[in-house]
């Protein structure tokens, strides 16, 4: 690959080395773990239980591979099924797909806001929010947790109607606990803390939550890769003004679709991507799971 970027097999080698250094057994299952993650986990889940991130978009969820399925078939049969089995289109659940499409719209809106956020102040506000507000409002402003008993359930601070109300001075008033029905705290935040809290509340949105779940691990909260992220996992883009200005219409939406859906959900046959030995390693990895 150009510019010294690691090859596909180089990335696998690094991943396998990391597993070995962490104490994984030097067996085909070690490489199988990496191959399974790359080719199968999106639908079948990280532990093969049918609960991958794409599973919720399907009317017929992917099979759990932990219910005895692996023991009912010989390894050679499983390898053949994975590599050259009939390609089976999967029916989308319209409700779940609609939810995914709304998530794509929300996350693209958040990404476009990232360069405009003062992340130093917002980050300080996040720390204050977690200490002062999360007990009632939830860690992401989603409302009270199920086991928290309150006379008045706090609203979802990311809901569009709430965000439309909490703008400008009204948001600043809210974080200072001066709106009707809000519980007062012993220490009202000073002006500096109130502004930081308001900056963080402005960040909270469905798009922020989706971004946190799908994107922040590699792209970073502020659109820059976190320090210490391995070179092989660092994204090629930074979500800054220059990047957003360079995009063609719809390009960001396409990228967000990849983040949320990864690929059109189909049960693929993987002969063109996996050798027989690699497929066998996946089967051995799944069988070795506790």
N, C-alpha and C positions, 0 to 999 in steps of 0.2 A: 504494500500500500504506500502511496506517495507521502512525502513529508515525514517519514519515519513513524507513521501511525502503526500501532500494533495490528498484526493480521488476526483473522478469526481464530486460527489455531494458536497464535501467540496469546490472545486473551484467554483462551481455554487453559493454556499452560499456566498462566499466572493464577487463574482461578483455582486450578487443581493444586498448585503450590500453596496457595493460601489455605486450602482445606487441609493439606498435609501438615502445615505448620500449626494449624489449630488442633491437630490431634486426630484428624480423620484417617481411616485405614487406607493403606496404599493398595487399593483394590479397584476393579472396574467400577464399583459403585461410586468412587470419588469423582471420576469423570462423568459418570451417569448423573450425578447431582447437578453438574453444570449444564449438561445437555438437556436434562429434564426441565430445568429452569428456563432455558432459552427457547425450547420448542413446545412444551406441554403445559407448564404451570399456569399460563394465562387462563386456560379453561379448567384444567383439572385441579388447580390449587397447589400451594406450596408443599403440602403433604399428601397430595393425591386424593383428597376427599371430595373433589368435584366442586370446590368453592373458590375457583380462581376469579380474578377481577372481571373477566368477560362473562362468567357464568350467569350473572344476574340479567344479562340482556337476552337470554335464550328462553324460549317457551319450554323447551325440554332440556333441563340442566345436564351438564356433562356427567358421565358416569363417575361414581366414586370407585377408585381403584383399591380401596382398603376394605372392601366388603367380601373378600374371598374370590374376587374375579381373577386375581393373579394366580391363585392356587388351582383354579379349575382348568387352566390351560398350560400346555407345555411352553417352555421358553421359545422354541423355534416357531411355534404357532403365533405367539405374541409378537415376535420380531417381524414375522411376515405381515401380520395385521397392521402394525405401525407403519411399516415401510411401503407396503403395496396394497393396503386395503382399499376398498371402494370409497371414493370421496363422497361424504354424506353431507349435503347442505342441511343446516340446522335452522329451524323456524324461529324467527325473532318474536319476542314478546313485545307487542306494540307499546304497552304501558312502560315496561322497563326501558325500551329503546327511546321513548319520548323523554324519560328521565335522564338518560345518558345524553341526549341531544341538548337538553336544557343545561346540563352540566358543562357541555362544550361551550355553549354561549356564555355561561357565567365565567368560566376559567379564562376565556379569551378577553373578556372585559377586564378581569383582574390583571392579566398580564399587561394589557395596555396601560394600566394605572401604575404599574410597578416603578417606572422611571420617575413618576411625579411624586412619589411618597418620600418624605424625609425619614429614612429608616433609622437614623440615630434617635430621633425623638420618638418615633413609633415604637422602636425596640424598648426604650425606657418605659413608655406607656404600657407595653405588653407586660413588663415585669410588675408594674404597679397594679395592672388589671388582675393578674393572677393572684396577687397578695390580697387585694382589697375587694374585688368584684366577682371573681370566679365562683366563690362559694354560693352565690345566688344565681348568677347569670350563666354559669358553665364556663369551661376553659376557653371556648371559642365564641362565647356570647350567644350560644344556641338556646339558652333558657335553663331553668332549674333542672338539675339531675333528678332522676326518678325517685331517689331515696331522700330528697330534700323536701321537708314539709314547710310550705310557705302559704300565708293567707292569700297572697296575690302572686300568681306565677309570673315571673319576669318574661317579657316578650323576647323573641328571637331578634337579637340586635343586627343580624344580617338580613332579615326579611326585607324585601323591597319597600313595603309600606312604612316600616319602622325607619329604614335608612332615609326615606323621603322626608320624614318628620324631623329626624335628628340631624339637622344641618346647621352649620355656622354657630351662632351664639346659643342656640337651643341645645346643641350637642355639649357645649361647654357647661351649660346650666345643668344638664342631665348628669354629667360625671361628677358634679359637685353636690349631687344628691338633693337637688332643689325642685324636682318634679313631683307632682302629687302621686302618692302611693309608694314612693321609693323609700326604702329603709334608710335612716340616717346612720352614719358611722360616728364613732366618738371623735375622730379627727378628720375634719373636712380638708380635702387636699388644697394645698396652697396653689397660687396661680400657675406656677411652673409645672407642678405635678398635674394640675387639671388640664393644661394644654397638652401634655404628653398623653394623658389618658384619652383625651378627645381625639388625638391623632391616631391612637390605636383603635378606638371604636370605629373610626372612619375606615380602617382597613378591613374590618370584619365584614364578610359577605359570603354568600354561597360560593362565589368564585374563589375566594381566598381558601375556603375549606377544601374545595376540589383540588386547587393548586397544591395545598399542603399534603394531600393524600397521594397525588399522582406525580408531582413535578419537583417539589422542594428538595427531596432527597438528593437529586443530582443538580438541579438548577439553583438551589439556594433560595431562601426566603426573599431576598432582595434581587433575585434574578441573576446572581453570580454564583458559581460553584462554591460550595463550602470549602474552607481550608482543610487540607488533609485528604480530600477525595482522590483516590487513585487515578493516575493519568488515563488508564483504560476506561474509566467510568465518567470522565469529565465531558460534559456536553460541548458541542461545537459552537454554540451560540450563547450570548449574554443578552438578557432581556433589557436592553438599554434603548435610548432614543434612536441611536444610529441603526440598530437592528430593526426596530419597528418601522422606521422610515424607509428601510430598504425592501420591505415586503410588498409583493404584488397583492392585489385584492383577493381575499379568500385564502391566502397562503397560511396565515396564522391559524385560521379555522381548521385547515387541513392538518396542520401540525398538532393542534389540540385534539382533533379526532384521533390521531395516532396515540396521544397520551391516554385518552379515556377508553378507546376501543381497541387500540393496538392494530388489529386487522379485522377485515370482514370475518365474522365468526363462522368458521367452517371447520369440520373435522378433516384435516389434510392427510394425504398420504405423503410420507416424508422421504421417499427413496432418493429424491434428487438432493436432499440436504443431509441425510444421515446415512453413514455406512452401516453394514450389518453389525459390525463390532460396536459402533457407537450406540445403535439401537439396543443391542444386548446389554450394554452398560446401563442404559436407562432402566431396563427391566430389572437388572440386578440391584440398582439403587432403590427402586420402589420396594422390592422384596426385602431389602435390608432395613427399611424404616421400622421403628419400634411400634 
